[in-house]
Amino acid sequence: MAKESLGLGGGRPGDDSSPGGPSTARITMWIIGGAVGLYMVVTGVVGALTAG
């Protein structure tokens, strides 16, 4: 059930319109995940530098 809700299963209806590349939702998830990860890394480095 989780695979279908996350769009990891094959043959989704949304994939028919653009079979050559990833869907917009997947690209958006990668961008948001990358931004959150980058924010966590930057705040961790700043916190380590300011803590001593």
C-alpha distance matrix in Angstrom:
0.0 3.8 5.5 5.4 6.5 8.8 10.1 10.3 9.6 13.0 14.5 13.5 16.1 17.4 18.3 20.9 23.2 23.6 22.9 25.4 23.8 20.9 19.7 21.4 18.4 17.9 21.7 21.7 19.1 21.4 24.5 23.3 22.2 25.5 27.5 26.1 26.7 30.2 31.0 30.1 32.3 35.1 35.2 35.2 38.1 40.0 39.5 40.7 43.7 44.8 44.4 47.0
3.8 0.0 3.8 5.5 5.2 6.1 8.4 8.4 9.2 12.9 15.0 13.6 16.5 16.9 17.7 20.8 22.8 22.6 22.1 24.1 22.0 18.9 17.8 19.2 16.0 15.2 18.8 18.7 15.9 18.0 21.1 19.9 18.5 21.8 23.8 22.3 22.9 26.4 27.2 26.3 28.5 31.3 31.5 31.4 34.3 36.2 35.8 37.0 40.0 41.1 40.7 43.3
5.5 3.8 0.0 3.8 5.5 5.3 6.0 5.0 5.5 9.3 11.7 10.8 14.2 14.6 14.8 17.9 20.1 19.7 18.8 20.8 18.9 16.0 15.4 17.4 14.6 13.4 17.1 17.7 15.1 16.9 20.2 19.7 18.3 21.2 23.7 22.7 23.0 26.3 27.6 27.0 28.7 31.6 32.2 32.1 34.7 36.9 36.8 37.8 40.6 42.0 41.8 44.2
5.4 5.5 3.8 0.0 3.8 5.5 5.2 6.2 5.6 8.7 10.0 8.3 11.2 12.1 12.9 15.7 17.9 18.2 17.6 20.1 18.6 15.8 14.5 16.5 13.8 13.5 17.3 17.7 15.7 18.0 21.0 20.5 19.8 22.8 24.9 24.2 25.0 28.1 29.3 29.0 31.0 33.6 34.1 34.4 37.0 38.9 39.0 40.3 42.9 44.1 44.2 46.7
6.5 5.2 5.5 3.8 0.0 3.8 5.5 7.8 8.7 11.8 12.9 10.4 12.6 12.6 14.2 17.2 18.7 19.0 19.1 21.4 19.3 16.1 14.3 15.4 12.2 12.4 16.1 15.7 13.6 16.5 19.1 18.0 17.6 21.0 22.6 21.7 22.9 26.0 26.8 26.6 28.9 31.4 31.6 32.2 34.9 36.6 36.5 38.1 40.7 41.7 41.8 44.5
8.8 6.1 5.3 5.5 3.8 0.0 3.8 5.6 8.0 11.2 12.9 10.7 13.3 12.5 13.4 16.8 18.1 17.6 17.6 19.4 16.9 13.5 12.1 13.2 10.0 9.3 13.0 12.9 10.5 12.9 15.9 15.0 14.3 17.5 19.5 18.7 19.6 22.7 23.8 23.7 25.7 28.2 28.8 29.2 31.8 33.6 33.7 35.1 37.7 38.9 39.1 41.6
10.1 8.4 6.0 5.2 5.5 3.8 0.0 3.8 5.6 7.9 9.4 7.2 10.1 9.3 9.7 13.2 14.7 14.3 14.0 16.1 14.0 10.9 9.6 11.6 9.1 8.4 12.2 13.0 11.4 13.4 16.4 16.4 16.0 18.7 20.9 20.8 21.6 24.3 25.8 26.0 27.7 30.1 31.1 31.6 33.9 35.8 36.2 37.5 39.9 41.3 41.7 44.1
10.3 8.4 5.0 6.2 7.8 5.6 3.8 0.0 3.8 6.6 9.4 8.7 12.2 11.8 11.1 14.6 16.5 15.5 14.4 16.0 14.1 11.2 11.3 13.8 11.7 9.7 13.3 14.7 12.6 13.7 17.2 17.6 16.4 18.8 21.5 21.3 21.4 24.3 26.1 25.9 27.3 30.0 31.1 31.2 33.4 35.6 36.0 37.0 39.5 41.1 41.3 43.5
9.6 9.2 5.5 5.6 8.7 8.0 5.6 3.8 0.0 3.8 6.7 7.0 10.8 11.5 10.6 13.4 16.1 15.6 14.1 16.3 15.2 13.0 13.0 15.9 14.2 12.7 16.3 17.9 16.1 17.4 20.8 21.2 20.1 22.5 25.2 25.1 25.2 28.0 29.9 29.7 31.0 33.8 34.9 35.0 37.1 39.4 39.8 40.7 43.2 44.8 45.0 47.2
13.0 12.9 9.3 8.7 11.8 11.2 7.9 6.6 3.8 0.0 3.8 5.8 9.4 10.5 8.7 10.9 14.0 13.5 11.3 13.8 13.5 12.2 12.6 16.0 15.1 13.7 16.9 19.0 17.9 18.8 22.1 23.0 22.2 24.2 27.0 27.3 27.4 29.9 32.0 32.1 33.2 35.8 37.3 37.4 39.3 41.6 42.3 43.1 45.5 47.2 47.6 49.7
14.5 15.0 11.7 10.0 12.9 12.9 9.4 9.4 6.7 3.8 0.0 3.8 6.4 8.4 6.8 8.0 11.5 11.8 10.0 13.3 13.6 12.8 12.5 15.9 15.4 14.8 17.9 19.8 19.3 20.6 23.5 24.5 24.3 26.3 28.8 29.3 29.7 32.2 34.1 34.5 35.7 38.2 39.6 40.0 41.9 44.0 44.8 45.8 48.0 49.7 50.2 52.4
13.5 13.6 10.8 8.3 10.4 10.7 7.2 8.7 7.0 5.8 3.8 0.0 3.8 5.4 5.5 7.4 10.2 11.0 10.4 13.7 13.3 11.8 10.5 13.4 12.6 12.7 15.9 17.3 17.0 18.8 21.4 22.1 22.3 24.5 26.7 27.2 28.0 30.4 32.1 32.6 34.2 36.4 37.6 38.3 40.4 42.2 43.0 44.3 46.5 47.9 48.5 50.9
16.1 16.5 14.2 11.2 12.6 13.3 10.1 12.2 10.8 9.4 6.4 3.8 0.0 3.8 5.5 5.8 8.1 10.2 10.5 14.1 14.1 13.0 11.1 13.5 13.2 14.3 17.0 18.2 18.5 20.6 22.7 23.5 24.2 26.4 28.2 29.0 30.1 32.3 33.8 34.7 36.3 38.3 39.5 40.5 42.5 44.1 45.0 46.5 48.6 49.9 50.7 53.1
17.4 16.9 14.6 12.1 12.6 12.5 9.3 11.8 11.5 10.5 8.4 5.4 3.8 0.0 3.8 5.5 6.2 7.7 9.0 12.1 11.4 10.1 7.6 9.8 9.9 11.3 13.6 14.8 15.6 17.6 19.4 20.4 21.4 23.4 25.1 26.1 27.4 29.3 30.8 32.0 33.6 35.3 36.7 37.9 39.7 41.2 42.3 43.9 45.7 47.0 48.0 50.5
18.3 17.7 14.8 12.9 14.2 13.4 9.7 11.1 10.6 8.7 6.8 5.5 5.5 3.8 0.0 3.8 5.5 5.5 5.5 8.8 8.7 8.1 7.0 10.2 11.0 11.2 13.3 15.4 16.1 17.3 19.4 21.0 21.6 23.2 25.3 26.5 27.3 29.1 31.1 32.2 33.4 35.2 36.9 37.9 39.5 41.3 42.5 43.8 45.6 47.2 48.2 50.4
20.9 20.8 17.9 15.7 17.2 16.8 13.2 14.6 13.4 10.9 8.0 7.4 5.8 5.5 3.8 0.0 3.8 5.6 5.7 9.4 10.6 11.1 10.1 13.0 14.2 14.7 16.5 18.6 19.6 20.8 22.7 24.4 25.2 26.7 28.7 30.1 31.0 32.6 34.5 35.8 37.0 38.7 40.4 41.5 43.1 44.8 46.1 47.4 49.1 50.7 51.8 54.0
23.2 22.8 20.1 17.9 18.7 18.1 14.7 16.5 16.1 14.0 11.5 10.2 8.1 6.2 5.5 3.8 0.0 3.8 6.3 9.0 9.9 10.7 9.2 11.3 13.3 14.3 15.4 17.3 19.0 20.2 21.5 23.3 24.7 25.9 27.6 29.3 30.4 31.7 33.5 35.2 36.3 37.7 39.5 40.9 42.3 43.8 45.3 46.8 48.3 49.8 51.1 53.3
23.6 22.6 19.7 18.2 19.0 17.6 14.3 15.5 15.6 13.5 11.8 11.0 10.2 7.7 5.5 5.6 3.8 0.0 3.8 5.5 6.2 7.6 7.2 9.7 12.2 12.4 13.0 15.5 17.2 17.8 19.2 21.5 22.6 23.4 25.3 27.3 28.1 29.2 31.3 32.9 33.8 35.2 37.3 38.5 39.7 41.3 43.0 44.3 45.7 47.4 48.8 50.8
22.9 22.1 18.8 17.6 19.1 17.6 14.0 14.4 14.1 11.3 10.0 10.4 10.5 9.0 5.5 5.7 6.3 3.8 0.0 3.8 5.8 7.8 8.8 12.0 14.0 13.4 14.3 17.3 18.4 18.5 20.5 22.9 23.4 24.1 26.5 28.3 28.7 30.0 32.4 33.7 34.3 36.1 38.2 39.1 40.2 42.2 43.8 44.8 46.3 48.2 49.4 51.3
25.4 24.1 20.8 20.1 21.4 19.4 16.1 16.0 16.3 13.8 13.3 13.7 14.1 12.1 8.8 9.4 9.0 5.5 3.8 0.0 3.8 7.3 9.4 12.3 14.8 13.6 13.7 17.0 18.3 17.7 19.5 22.3 22.8 22.9 25.4 27.5 27.6 28.6 31.2 32.7 32.9 34.5 37.0 37.8 38.7 40.7 42.5 43.3 44.7 46.7 48.1 49.8
23.8 22.0 18.9 18.6 19.3 16.9 14.0 14.1 15.2 13.5 13.6 13.3 14.1 11.4 8.7 10.6 9.9 6.2 5.8 3.8 0.0 3.8 6.5 9.2 11.6 10.1 9.9 13.4 14.7 14.0 15.7 18.6 19.0 19.2 21.6 23.8 23.9 24.8 27.4 28.9 29.2 30.9 33.2 34.2 35.0 37.0 38.8 39.7 41.0 43.1 44.4 46.2
20.9 18.9 16.0 15.8 16.1 13.5 10.9 11.2 13.0 12.2 12.8 11.8 13.0 10.1 8.1 11.1 10.7 7.6 7.8 7.3 3.8 0.0 3.8 6.6 8.3 6.4 6.9 10.2 11.1 10.8 12.9 15.3 15.7 16.4 18.8 20.6 20.9 22.2 24.6 25.9 26.6 28.3 30.4 31.4 32.5 34.4 36.0 37.1 38.6 40.5 41.7 43.6
19.7 17.8 15.4 14.5 14.3 12.1 9.6 11.3 13.0 12.6 12.5 10.5 11.1 7.6 7.0 10.1 9.2 7.2 8.8 9.4 6.5 3.8 0.0 3.8 5.4 5.3 6.5 8.7 10.1 11.0 12.6 14.5 15.5 16.8 18.6 20.3 21.2 22.7 24.6 26.0 27.2 28.7 30.5 31.7 33.2 34.8 36.2 37.6 39.2 40.7 42.0 44.2
21.4 19.2 17.4 16.5 15.4 13.2 11.6 13.8 15.9 16.0 15.9 13.4 13.5 9.8 10.2 13.0 11.3 9.7 12.0 12.3 9.2 6.6 3.8 0.0 3.8 5.4 5.1 6.1 8.6 9.9 10.5 12.2 14.1 15.2 16.5 18.3 19.8 20.9 22.4 24.3 25.7 26.8 28.5 30.1 31.5 32.8 34.3 36.0 37.4 38.7 40.2 42.5
18.4 16.0 14.6 13.8 12.2 10.0 9.1 11.7 14.2 15.1 15.4 12.6 13.2 9.9 11.0 14.2 13.3 12.2 14.0 14.8 11.6 8.3 5.4 3.8 0.0 3.8 5.5 5.0 6.2 8.7 9.9 10.5 12.1 14.1 15.3 16.4 18.1 19.8 21.0 22.5 24.2 25.6 26.9 28.4 30.2 31.5 32.6 34.4 36.2 37.3 38.5 41.0
17.9 15.2 13.4 13.5 12.4 9.3 8.4 9.7 12.7 13.7 14.8 12.7 14.3 11.3 11.2 14.7 14.3 12.4 13.4 13.6 10.1 6.4 5.3 5.4 3.8 0.0 3.8 5.4 5.1 6.3 8.7 10.0 10.5 12.2 14.3 15.4 16.3 18.1 19.9 21.1 22.4 24.2 25.7 26.8 28.5 30.2 31.3 32.8 34.6 36.0 37.1 39.4
21.7 18.8 17.1 17.3 16.1 13.0 12.2 13.3 16.3 16.9 17.9 15.9 17.0 13.6 13.3 16.5 15.4 13.0 14.3 13.7 9.9 6.9 6.5 5.1 5.5 3.8 0.0 3.8 5.4 5.1 6.3 8.7 9.8 10.5 12.3 14.3 15.2 16.3 18.3 20.0 21.0 22.3 24.3 25.6 26.9 28.4 30.0 31.4 32.9 34.4 35.8 38.0
21.7 18.7 17.7 17.7 15.7 12.9 13.0 14.7 17.9 19.0 19.8 17.3 18.2 14.8 15.4 18.6 17.3 15.5 17.3 17.0 13.4 10.2 8.7 6.1 5.0 5.4 3.8 0.0 3.8 5.4 5.1 6.2 8.4 9.8 10.6 12.3 14.1 15.2 16.5 18.4 19.9 21.0 22.5 24.2 25.8 26.9 28.3 30.2 31.6 32.8 34.2 36.6
19.1 15.9 15.1 15.7 13.6 10.5 11.4 12.6 16.1 17.9 19.3 17.0 18.5 15.6 16.1 19.6 19.0 17.2 18.4 18.3 14.7 11.1 10.1 8.6 6.2 5.1 5.4 3.8 0.0 3.8 5.5 5.2 5.9 8.4 9.8 10.5 12.0 14.0 15.3 16.4 18.2 19.8 21.0 22.3 24.2 25.7 26.7 28.4 30.2 31.4 32.4 34.9
21.4 18.0 16.9 18.0 16.5 12.9 13.4 13.7 17.4 18.8 20.6 18.8 20.6 17.6 17.3 20.8 20.2 17.8 18.5 17.7 14.0 10.8 11.0 9.9 8.7 6.3 5.1 5.4 3.8 0.0 3.8 5.5 5.1 5.9 8.5 9.9 10.3 11.9 14.0 15.2 16.2 18.0 19.8 20.8 22.3 24.0 25.4 26.7 28.3 29.9 31.1 33.2
24.5 21.1 20.2 21.0 19.1 15.9 16.4 17.2 20.8 22.1 23.5 21.4 22.7 19.4 19.4 22.7 21.5 19.2 20.5 19.5 15.7 12.9 12.6 10.5 9.9 8.7 6.3 5.1 5.5 3.8 0.0 3.8 5.5 5.1 6.1 8.6 9.9 10.4 12.1 14.2 15.3 16.3 18.2 19.8 21.0 22.3 24.0 25.6 26.9 28.3 29.8 32.0
23.3 19.9 19.7 20.5 18.0 15.0 16.4 17.6 21.2 23.0 24.5 22.1 23.5 20.4 21.0 24.4 23.3 21.5 22.9 22.3 18.6 15.3 14.5 12.2 10.5 10.0 8.7 6.2 5.2 5.5 3.8 0.0 3.8 5.4 5.1 6.2 8.6 9.8 10.5 12.3 14.3 15.3 16.5 18.2 20.1 21.0 22.3 24.2 25.8 26.8 28.1 30.7
22.2 18.5 18.3 19.8 17.6 14.3 16.0 16.4 20.1 22.2 24.3 22.3 24.2 21.4 21.6 25.2 24.7 22.6 23.4 22.8 19.0 15.7 15.5 14.1 12.1 10.5 9.8 8.4 5.9 5.1 5.5 3.8 0.0 3.8 5.5 5.2 6.1 8.5 9.9 10.6 12.3 14.2 15.4 16.4 18.4 20.0 20.9 22.5 24.4 25.7 26.6 29.0
25.5 21.8 21.2 22.8 21.0 17.5 18.7 18.8 22.5 24.2 26.3 24.5 26.4 23.4 23.2 26.7 25.9 23.4 24.1 22.9 19.2 16.4 16.8 15.2 14.1 12.2 10.5 9.8 8.4 5.9 5.1 5.4 3.8 0.0 3.8 5.5 5.0 6.0 8.4 9.8 10.5 12.1 14.1 15.2 16.4 18.2 19.7 20.9 22.5 24.1 25.4 27.5
27.5 23.8 23.7 24.9 22.6 19.5 20.9 21.5 25.2 27.0 28.8 26.7 28.2 25.1 25.3 28.7 27.6 25.3 26.5 25.4 21.6 18.8 18.6 16.5 15.3 14.3 12.3 10.6 9.8 8.5 6.1 5.1 5.5 3.8 0.0 3.8 5.4 5.1 6.1 8.6 9.9 10.5 12.1 14.1 15.4 16.3 18.0 19.8 21.1 22.3 23.8 26.2
26.1 22.3 22.7 24.2 21.7 18.7 20.8 21.3 25.1 27.3 29.3 27.2 29.0 26.1 26.5 30.1 29.3 27.3 28.3 27.5 23.8 20.6 20.3 18.3 16.4 15.4 14.3 12.3 10.5 9.9 8.6 6.2 5.2 5.5 3.8 0.0 3.8 5.5 5.1 6.2 8.7 10.0 10.6 12.2 14.3 15.4 16.2 18.2 20.0 21.0 22.0 24.6
26.7 22.9 23.0 25.0 22.9 19.6 21.6 21.4 25.2 27.4 29.7 28.0 30.1 27.4 27.3 31.0 30.4 28.1 28.7 27.6 23.9 20.9 21.2 19.8 18.1 16.3 15.2 14.1 12.0 10.3 9.9 8.6 6.1 5.0 5.4 3.8 0.0 3.8 5.4 5.1 6.2 8.7 10.0 10.5 12.4 14.3 15.2 16.5 18.4 20.0 20.9 23.1
30.2 26.4 26.3 28.1 26.0 22.7 24.3 24.3 28.0 29.9 32.2 30.4 32.3 29.3 29.1 32.6 31.7 29.2 30.0 28.6 24.8 22.2 22.7 20.9 19.8 18.1 16.3 15.2 14.0 11.9 10.4 9.8 8.5 6.0 5.1 5.5 3.8 0.0 3.8 5.4 5.1 6.1 8.5 9.8 10.6 12.2 14.0 15.3 16.6 18.2 19.7 21.7
31.0 27.2 27.6 29.3 26.8 23.8 25.8 26.1 29.9 32.0 34.1 32.1 33.8 30.8 31.1 34.5 33.5 31.3 32.4 31.2 27.4 24.6 24.6 22.4 21.0 19.9 18.3 16.5 15.3 14.0 12.1 10.5 9.9 8.4 6.1 5.1 5.4 3.8 0.0 3.8 5.5 5.2 6.1 8.4 10.0 10.5 11.9 14.1 15.4 16.3 17.8 20.3
30.1 26.3 27.0 29.0 26.6 23.7 26.0 25.9 29.7 32.1 34.5 32.6 34.7 32.0 32.2 35.8 35.2 32.9 33.7 32.7 28.9 25.9 26.0 24.3 22.5 21.1 20.0 18.4 16.4 15.2 14.2 12.3 10.6 9.8 8.6 6.2 5.1 5.4 3.8 0.0 3.8 5.5 5.3 6.0 8.6 9.9 10.3 12.1 14.2 15.3 16.0 18.6
32.3 28.5 28.7 31.0 28.9 25.7 27.7 27.3 31.0 33.2 35.7 34.2 36.3 33.6 33.4 37.0 36.3 33.8 34.3 32.9 29.2 26.6 27.2 25.7 24.2 22.4 21.0 19.9 18.2 16.2 15.3 14.3 12.3 10.5 9.9 8.7 6.2 5.1 5.5 3.8 0.0 3.8 5.6 5.1 6.2 8.6 9.8 10.5 12.3 14.3 15.2 17.1
35.1 31.3 31.6 33.6 31.4 28.2 30.1 30.0 33.8 35.8 38.2 36.4 38.3 35.3 35.2 38.7 37.7 35.2 36.1 34.5 30.9 28.3 28.7 26.8 25.6 24.2 22.3 21.0 19.8 18.0 16.3 15.3 14.2 12.1 10.5 10.0 8.7 6.1 5.2 5.5 3.8 0.0 3.8 5.4 5.2 6.1 8.4 9.9 10.6 12.2 14.0 15.9
35.2 31.5 32.2 34.1 31.6 28.8 31.1 31.1 34.9 37.3 39.6 37.6 39.5 36.7 36.9 40.4 39.5 37.3 38.2 37.0 33.2 30.4 30.5 28.5 26.9 25.7 24.3 22.5 21.0 19.8 18.2 16.5 15.4 14.1 12.1 10.6 10.0 8.5 6.1 5.3 5.6 3.8 0.0 3.8 5.5 5.1 5.9 8.5 9.8 10.4 11.8 14.4
35.2 31.4 32.1 34.4 32.2 29.2 31.6 31.2 35.0 37.4 40.0 38.3 40.5 37.9 37.9 41.5 40.9 38.5 39.1 37.8 34.2 31.4 31.7 30.1 28.4 26.8 25.6 24.2 22.3 20.8 19.8 18.2 16.4 15.2 14.1 12.2 10.5 9.8 8.4 6.0 5.1 5.4 3.8 0.0 3.8 5.5 5.1 6.1 8.6 10.0 10.4 12.6
38.1 34.3 34.7 37.0 34.9 31.8 33.9 33.4 37.1 39.3 41.9 40.4 42.5 39.7 39.5 43.1 42.3 39.7 40.2 38.7 35.0 32.5 33.2 31.5 30.2 28.5 26.9 25.8 24.2 22.3 21.0 20.1 18.4 16.4 15.4 14.3 12.4 10.6 10.0 8.6 6.2 5.2 5.5 3.8 0.0 3.8 5.4 5.1 6.2 8.6 9.9 11.2
40.0 36.2 36.9 38.9 36.6 33.6 35.8 35.6 39.4 41.6 44.0 42.2 44.1 41.2 41.3 44.8 43.8 41.3 42.2 40.7 37.0 34.4 34.8 32.8 31.5 30.2 28.4 26.9 25.7 24.0 22.3 21.0 20.0 18.2 16.3 15.4 14.3 12.2 10.5 9.9 8.6 6.1 5.1 5.5 3.8 0.0 3.8 5.5 5.1 6.1 8.4 10.3
39.5 35.8 36.8 39.0 36.5 33.7 36.2 36.0 39.8 42.3 44.8 43.0 45.0 42.3 42.5 46.1 45.3 43.0 43.8 42.5 38.8 36.0 36.2 34.3 32.6 31.3 30.0 28.3 26.7 25.4 24.0 22.3 20.9 19.7 18.0 16.2 15.2 14.0 11.9 10.3 9.8 8.4 5.9 5.1 5.4 3.8 0.0 3.8 5.5 5.2 5.9 8.7
40.7 37.0 37.8 40.3 38.1 35.1 37.5 37.0 40.7 43.1 45.8 44.3 46.5 43.9 43.8 47.4 46.8 44.3 44.8 43.3 39.7 37.1 37.6 36.0 34.4 32.8 31.4 30.2 28.4 26.7 25.6 24.2 22.5 20.9 19.8 18.2 16.5 15.3 14.1 12.1 10.5 9.9 8.5 6.1 5.1 5.5 3.8 0.0 3.8 5.6 5.2 6.6
43.7 40.0 40.6 42.9 40.7 37.7 39.9 39.5 43.2 45.5 48.0 46.5 48.6 45.7 45.6 49.1 48.3 45.7 46.3 44.7 41.0 38.6 39.2 37.4 36.2 34.6 32.9 31.6 30.2 28.3 26.9 25.8 24.4 22.5 21.1 20.0 18.4 16.6 15.4 14.2 12.3 10.6 9.8 8.6 6.2 5.1 5.5 3.8 0.0 3.8 5.6 5.8
44.8 41.1 42.0 44.1 41.7 38.9 41.3 41.1 44.8 47.2 49.7 47.9 49.9 47.0 47.2 50.7 49.8 47.4 48.2 46.7 43.1 40.5 40.7 38.7 37.3 36.0 34.4 32.8 31.4 29.9 28.3 26.8 25.7 24.1 22.3 21.0 20.0 18.2 16.3 15.3 14.3 12.2 10.4 10.0 8.6 6.1 5.2 5.6 3.8 0.0 3.8 5.5
44.4 40.7 41.8 44.2 41.8 39.1 41.7 41.3 45.0 47.6 50.2 48.5 50.7 48.0 48.2 51.8 51.1 48.8 49.4 48.1 44.4 41.7 42.0 40.2 38.5 37.1 35.8 34.2 32.4 31.1 29.8 28.1 26.6 25.4 23.8 22.0 20.9 19.7 17.8 16.0 15.2 14.0 11.8 10.4 9.9 8.4 5.9 5.2 5.6 3.8 0.0 3.8
47.0 43.3 44.2 46.7 44.5 41.6 44.1 43.5 47.2 49.7 52.4 50.9 53.1 50.5 50.4 54.0 53.3 50.8 51.3 49.8 46.2 43.6 44.2 42.5 41.0 39.4 38.0 36.6 34.9 33.2 32.0 30.7 29.0 27.5 26.2 24.6 23.1 21.7 20.3 18.6 17.1 15.9 14.4 12.6 11.2 10.3 8.7 6.6 5.8 5.5 3.8 0.0
